[in-house]
Amino acid sequence: MGSQEVLGQAARLASSGLFLQVLFRLITFVLNAFILRFLSKEIVGVVNVRLTLLYSTTLFLAREAFRRACLSGGTQRDWSQTLNLLWLTVPLGVFWSLFLGWIWLQLLEVPDPNVVPHYATGVVLFGLSAVVELLGEPFWVLAQAHMFVKLKVIAESLSVILKSVLTAFLVLWLPHWGLYIFSLAQLFYTTVLVLCYVIYFTKLLGSPESTKLQTLPVSRITDLLPNITRNGAFINWKEAKLTWSFFKQSFLKQILTEGERYVMTFLNVLNFGDQGVYDIVNNLGSLVARLIFQPIEESFYIFFAKVLERGKDATLQKQEDVAVAAAVLESLLKLALLAGLTITVFGFAYSQLALDIYGGTMLSSGSGPVLLRSYCLYVLLLAINGVTECFTFAAMSKEEVDRYNFVMLALSSSFLVLSYLLTCWCGSVGFILANCFNMGIRITQSLCFIHCYYRRSPHRPLAGLHLSPVLLGTFALSGGVTAVSEVFLCCEQGWPARLAHTAVGAFCLGATLGTAFLTETKLIHFLRTQLGVPRCTDKMT
């Protein structure tokens, strides 16, 4: 498969995923806004911070390293060994869920049962839901490796929507159930998610006329189960060693990704109510990152991993592939920078209005608007880091990954200390400031790797971080106009003034996007040729 074909598949995966995720996330957004009006801040804090941290930590430690290792390289491999390796995530998940569940029940502060009832049941069911989700890991990796464009998005989005519907129903009719509601909904979510993958592959492998069977390394659903390979080896030890390298890195990355939740959980710097407000703002602020940046990062990580040879100098690889990878990286950096700047500039003036619409005065008063404004700056760094790291992790050798782990270790320690100090100094905003520092260091590390990688080649993908002065001036002018509009029109002047404030923002946004369209012609060409591939070529559901 040529680099252009791989690029086309990755682009279709990102664009299709983006459209479907926006659609499904909007539905979930409305349902969550409805649910929020029936909950206390304390319930939100325990569920979204304490229990979700248990669930995400279990999954991350059990599967993240396996995913990265098994998605590296091409599809030409002994898939029986790869699938066997992936099934090891299940016993690993059982271990982590039991160990972490004991910590959550015995060592951490237990919330007041009169305010947050059934905490112990919540811990058990959230841990169980993580193990259930790991049962679908071989199916997920197989689907990602063969770029089944819509399967992942539909499965995850459908599961989230059904979970939100069930939660809304239980909150409305059985509010006294407390954490039972969210625990059952979480278990229901993971069960539906796994069933989507199992049913899809069962139906696919049971249809001999399907054209996809020609590209799949399995012909029966039982081939996805653990089995001894023809050469007698249960797993590929090269993949296993790479998995161990990624595991050490994933442990550190989890601390960096969820660092503020660990500080809140283990150091009690915020009460459960303040944790709830912070988490709602955090989820709202990261919505665009999950909708736009995550599908792009996941899709183009696969592209870079397939096109480039891991750990090999750029001058020693096929130059056509190196050139394509450089051009794609440059365009992705430009796209991430533009999207992040847009969110930062316009988010500053519309944070309070967004919080008031989403959650009422519980969010729009107090620290909520300041938190969201700070988060908009963090989204800019998040966007750039997602692109730089997806290339870096796809091109690094095992030895370079190991060396990078040492940097991550030092960064993890400094991040936790900085989070604690900044939170004690300026409250929950300190978490976001610490995240910005963390992300800035990670971006610097990745940029250094990319610069060295292309140093002896004629390609300069880091040029994607340069914007024209005209466009930068338009951003600055739009930021000033919308800031003045917020002072005079939002948010205590009634709905006519709010609508006028929104109209000002829409006009400035249109002017900014128009300027970008005229000045960033190279990026526009990339979007037209790659993300605008005719849909008739999209045969991979």
N, C-alpha and C positions, 0 to 999 in steps of 0.2 A: 504494500500500500504506500503510495507516494506521499510526500509531505503536504502537497496541496490538497489531496483527498482527506488526509487526516485533519488538516486545518478546516476544511469545509464541514466535516462531521463535528468537530469541536465547536465551531461557530454555530451550527444548527442546534447543537445540544444546549449552548448557552442562551441563544435567542428564544428557542422554544421553551426552555425552562424558565426564562425570565417572564415571558408572557403568561404562562400558566400559573407561576408563583404569584405574580401580581394579582391575577384574578382571584385565586384561592385565598391569598393573604387579605385581600379586601373584605371577603366574606368573614374570615376569622376575626379581622379587626373590628367589624361591626358587632359580632357576637361577644367579643371580649369587652368591648365598651359597655354592652348591656349587662354582662356579668358583674363588672366592676362596681356598678351602682348598688349591688346587693351584698357587698363584702366589706369587712373591716380591714383597716390597714394591717392589723396584726395577722389575720388569716393570710393575706397576700404575702406578707413577709415570710411566714413559715413555709408556705407552699413554694413560692417563686425563688426563695433564696435557700432555705435550709434543705427541704426535700428535693428540690430540683438539682441542688448541688450534689447530693448523694447519687442521684440518677446519672447525671452527666459525668461525674468523676468515675463511677463504675464503668460506664461505656467507654470513656476516653482511655482509661488504663487498660481495658480489656481488648479494644479493637483498633485504636488509631494507628498503632505501629504496624499491625497486620494489613490494614488497608493500604498504607503508603508502600509497604514492601511488595505486596501482591499486585499493585497497580503499576509498579515500575517495570519498564521494559515492554516488549511487544506481547501479542497474544499467542505467539508461537512458543509454547512451553508445555511441560507435562502438567496439565491442569488437574490431574488426579492428586498430585503432590501438593499443588497450591490449595485445592479445596480441603485436603486433609489438614493443612496448616491453619486454614481459616476456621475449621471446626474446633480448634484448640481455644478459640475465644470463649466458647461456652463454659468449660470448666474454670477458665481464668475469670470469667464474669461471676460465676458462683462464689469463687474465693473472695473476690473484691467486694461483692455485695454483702457477704457475711461479715467480713472484717470491718468494712466501713459502717455497716448497720450497727455492729456492736459499739463502735465509737459514737455514733449518732445517739444511741440510747443510753450509754453508760457514762460518757465523758463530757458531753455537751450539755449546756443549759436546756432544761425541758420547759417549754412554754406553759403558762397557766392553763390548766384544763378547763377552767370556766370561760376563758376567752378563746382558746384554741383546743377543742376536744379531740380525742382519739389520735394523739401524736404517735404513739407506738405502732398502731396499725398502719399509719401513713408511712413510717419508715420501712416496715416489712413489705408493703405493697409496692412502694417505689423501687426498692431493691429488686423485687421479683420482676417488675416490669422491665428493668434493664436486662435481666437474664433472658426474658422472653424475646426481646428485640435482637439479642445476639444470635438467636436461632435462625435469623434471616440473613446473617452476614455473608455466607457463601453465595447466596442469590444476588445480594447487592453488589458484590465485587464483580461477579460474572457479568451482570448487566452494565456496570460502569465500564469494564474493560472492553466490551463490545459495543459501547455507545448506543444503548437503547434510549433514544432521545427523551421520550415522554414517560417512561415507566416510573423512574425515580420521583419525578415531580408529581405525577398523579397519585402515586401511592402515598407519599408523605403528605400532600395537601389534603387528600381525601381523609386520611387518618386524623389530621389536625382539625378539620371541619367537623367530623363526627364526634371527636372528643369535645369540642367547644359546644356542640349542640347538646350532648349528654350532660355536660357541666351546667349549661344554662337551665336545662330542664330540672336537674336535681337541686340547683340553688333556688329555683323559683318554687318548687313544690316540697322539697325536703331540706330546708335550710338548717335544721337542727342536727343534721348528720355531720356537720363540720368537715374534718379532713377525710371522712369516708368518701365524700363527693369527689374530691380531687384525686384521691388514691385509686378509686374505681375507674375514673375517667382516664387516668394515666395508664393503667393496665389495659383498658379497652383500646387505647391509642396504639400501644405496641403490638397488641394482638392483631388488630386490623392491618397494621403496617406489614407485619410478617406474612399474613394471609394473602395480601395483595401480590407479593413476590412469588409465593408458593403457587397460588392459583394461576398466575401469569405463565410461569415456566411449565407447570403441569399441562396447561392448555397448549402452549407453544410446542412442547416436545411430543404432544399427542397428535399433532397435525403434520403428517408426513409431507404434505404439499407446501408447507411453509418454506419460503426462500431463506429464512434466517437459519434454518437447520444446517445449511451448508457452511456457515461461518462459526457455528457453536462447537466447542470441543466435547460436548456431551450429547448423547442421543436419547437417553432415558432419564426420568426424574431420579431414579435410584443412583445414577452416576454422580449425582451431587452429594451423596452421602459418603461418609468416610469409608475408605477401602484400601487394601494393599495393592500397590502398583505392580506392573509387570517385572520391574527390576528389583522388587523386594523392598525398596526404600519407601517409607511412609511419608516423608516430607522431603522437600528440597532444602538441603542444609545451607546452601548459599542464600536462599530466601529467608531461612530461619535466622542466620547471622545478621542479615540486613534488618530483619524485624527487631532483633535485640537492640541494634543501633538506634532505630527509630523509637523503640520503647523508652530508652533513656531520654531521648529528646522529647517524646510525647509527655513524659512525666513532668518535665520542666515547662513545656509549652502549656500544659493544663494549668499550672500554677500562674503562668503569665496571663492566660486567657480568663481564668476565673479567680484571679488573685484577690479582687475586692470581696468576693463572696466568702473566700477562706478567711480573710481578715475579719469580716463581719461575724462569721460563724464561730471562729475559735477565740477571737479577742474581745468580742462583745463591745465594739466601739459604737454601735448604734443599736437602739432597741428595735423590737420586731416591727413596730409601726413605721419608724424611719426607714428600716430596711425595705418595707413594702413600697413606700413612695419612691425610693431610689430605684428599685427594681422595675417599677412600672415605667419610670422615665427612661431607664436604661433600655428596656425592651422597645419602647416607642422610638428612641433615638437610633437604635440599631436596626429598625425595620427596613430602611433602605439598604443597609449593608447586607441583610439577609436576602432581600429581594433581588438586588442587582449584583453586588460584588461577589457573594458566595457562589452563585451558579457560574459566573465567569471564571472565578478562581479554580473551582473544581473541574470545569470542562477543559480549561487551557493547561492545567497541570497535566492532564492526560495527554494533551497535544504535545507539550514539551517533552514529556517522558517517552513518548513514542518516536518523536523526530530526532532527539538528541541522544547520543550515547553517554550514559552516566560516567562521570569521572574522566572523560577523554577531552583533550585540548581541542578548542574550536578549529584550529588550523589542521588538525589531523582527521577531521570528519568530512563527510560529504558537504561541499561548500553550498550547494543549492539548499540543503536542509538548514544549514547554519544561517544563510541569508534570510530564509523564510522565517525562522525562529526570531531573528533580530528584528525584522519588520513587524512581526506580530507583537513582540514585546514592546517595541516603541509605540505602536498604536494603542495597546492596552494601557500603558503608562499614561499616555495623553488622555485617554478616556477616563481613567480613574482620577486623574488630577482635575479634569473639568467637572466631573460629577461631584467630587469631594468639595471643590471650591464653591460650586453652586449651593450645595447643602449648607456649607458653613456661612456663606454670605446671607442667604435668605432665611436660614434657620434662626439666626440671631434675632431678627425682627418678628418672627412668627411663632416663636416657641410658646409664649404665654397663650396666644390664641388657640394653638393646637391642643395644649393641655386642658384649657377650659372646655373645649368642645368634646374632648375625649373622656375626661374624668370629672369635670366640674371643679368646684372650688377646692376640693381635696387635693388636687394636683396643681391648679393654676395659682394658688396662694402659697406663701411660704417659700421654700427652697426649690420648688419644682421648676420654675422658669429658668433660674440660674443653672440648675443641673442640665437642662436640655440644651441651653446655649453652649455650655461647656462641651457637651457631648457632640455638638455639631462640628466643633474643631477636631475632636477625636475621630469622627467619621472620615474626615479628610485624610488623616494619617492611616486609618484603617484601610481605606481604599488603595492607597499606594502600597502599603505593606502586603496586602493580599496578592497583588500582581507580582511584586518583586520576590516574595517568598515562594510563589507557585513555580516560578522559573528556577530559583535557587535550589529548592529541594528536588526538582526534577533533574538538574544537571550535576549536583554534587556527587562525588564518589563516597563510598562507605567511610573512608578515612576522613574526608572533609566533613561528613555528617558528625563523626565522633568528635572532631575538633570543635565544631560548632556547638556541640553539647556543653563543652566547658564554658563557652561564652554565655550560653543560656543559663547555666548554673549560677554564675556570678550575677547575671541580670535578674534571675528569679529572687535571689537573696536581697539584692538592693531594692527590687520592686516592692517586696513585702514590707521591708523596713520603711521605705518612702511612703507607701500607702498608709501605714499606721501613723507616721509622723504628720503627714499632710491632713489626715482625717482628724487627728487631735487638734490641729491648728485651724482648719477652715471647714470642718464638718464633712458631709458626704461629697462635696465637690472635690475634696482631696483624692478620692478614688479615681475620678476622671483625670485629674492632673497627673497622678501617678501612672495611669494608663497611657497618657500622651507621652510621658517620658520613656516608658517602656517601648512604645511603638516607634518612637523616634530612633532609639538605639537599634532596634531590629531592622528598621529601614536602612540605617547606615551600614549595618553588617551586610545586608543583601546587595546594596548598591556597590559596595566594595567588591563583592564577589562577581557581580555582573561586569563591572569595569575591568577587572583582571581577566575575566573569561573572554572578553572581546578585545582585549588590549592589542593583540598581535593580528587582528583581522581588520578589514576596512569598515566594518559595521559599527555604528554608534547608537545603540538602542536607547541610551539614557537621554538622548535628545528629546525624547517624548516628554520630559519634565520641563521643557521650555515652552512658555506661552508668549504670544505676541504682545507688545506693549499696549496695543489698542484694546485687546481683549481684557488685559489686566485693568486698564483704566475703566472699562465698562463695568467690571465687577466692583471696583471701588465706588463708582458713582451709584450703582444700584444699591450697594450696601448703605450708603449715606442717605439716599432717598427713602428707602424702606424704614431705616431707623427713625427718621423724622416723622414718617407716617405713623409709626407705632406710638410715638409720644402724643400725637394729637388725635388719633382715631381709635386706639385700642388701649384697654379692652373694657373700660367702664362707661363708654359712651352709647351703648346700645347696639343692636344689630345693624342698623343702617351705616353707622360708622365702621363697624367691623367689615361689612361688605365693601365699603370704600377702601379700607386698608388692604383687603384682599385684591381689589382691582388694581391698586397701585403696584402690589407685588407681581401680579400677573403681567402688567405692562413692562415692568423692569425685567422680569424673567424672559419675556418674549424678545426684548431688545438684546439681552445677554446671549440667548441662544442664537439669535440672528447674526450677531457679531461673530460668534464661534463658527457658525456655518460658513461665513465669508472668509475668515482668517485661517481656520484649521482645515484646509482642503485635503490634506493627506489623510487625516483621520476620517473625514467624510467619505473619501474614496474607499477606505478600508471597511467602513460600516456598510457601504452600499454593496461592495463585492463579496463580503463574507457573511455578515449577518442578514443581508438581503438576498441570499440564495433562493431561487424559486422554490416554492413549497412542494412542487411535484417531485423534487429529488429527495424529499424527506420520507423515506420508506421505512425508517427504523422507529417504530412506535415507542 
